[in-house]
Every structure is written in C-alpha cells, then in structure tokens.
C-alpha cells in the first residue's frame, strides 16, 4: 500500500498541460495549458485572460509593494510589480482592453495587527488598484475569509476554479 503525503489530492497531479505557479511567481501560457497556484492564504492569485487569443497569465502575489518588506526576493511577489508585468506578458504588445481579471485569496490567516488591515486585505486592495490603473475589469473574485485556496485558470474558456478544503469548489 502506498501512502501519499500530498495534501493536494489527485486533481492536483500535474500533467503536460499543467503549469504550477509558485508563491511569488507568475506564468503566461496559451490553450491547452492550465495554470495552477496552490496555498493562497493571505497571498492573492491574479489571473488575466484574453478570450480572443485564448492566452492568459497568473501571478501569486505575497505583498502589496516592495515598501512592505526589507527582504530581497522575487520582484514578482509584489502586486505593484507583478500585475503590470503580467499584463505586458499576456498582451505581448497587443490590445490590453481585451483582458479580464479574476482574483482569489487575501484571507486573514493569523488575525490583524493592532486593528490595522491584514496583509490579505492590503493585497486585495493593491491588486484592485493596479487593475484599475491598467483599466482591466475585475469580473470575478473569491477573496477574504480565513481559509486557504488553490486557484486554476483554464485557458480555453477563461474559467477560474477555486478549491478550498473548507468550502469545496467554486467556479469564477
């Protein structure tokens, strides 16, 4: 008998069409690929999708902006950097107005600090601010709460599937 220690389950088994987007990373692909990012707690997953090209991208952001940390690391972990970069990479110089966005995550995983907004709430605010600056419509979201999520973007239809242990599967 084989005992799996993978908490993702069989649906998370990657195949040749699955691209895993790790914490602080971003990825861009075309149909038939599926972009997946696990473990969105206070982090926010952002998807941008172009229906005409059936091309899209996903970013797994950790913090609103570089001013929120003194620790070096991936620039794409910041909403203020990742979202404009992702838009550029998805459009490849074509029309940005064809993009639509969906977001998930931004949970309060460890409570707030002295009444200040949680890092999850700040990530959501900055993600929405960046999308507004780029004039990319946010067409769906599954944010907040106190639970982790996994997010996947199907590039054929733009469907975003959000999975959580607590609330099951939600289509955006």
PyMOL commands that set and color helices and strands:
alter all, ss='L'
color gray80, all
select helices_A, chain A and resi 10-12+66-68+75-77+79-91+96-98+119-134
alter helices_A, ss='H'
color red, helices_A
select strands_A, chain A and resi 18-20+26-30+34-40+44-50+55-61+99-105+137-143+149-154+160-164+168-171
alter strands_A, ss='S'
color yellow, strands_A
deselect
rebuild
show_as cartoon
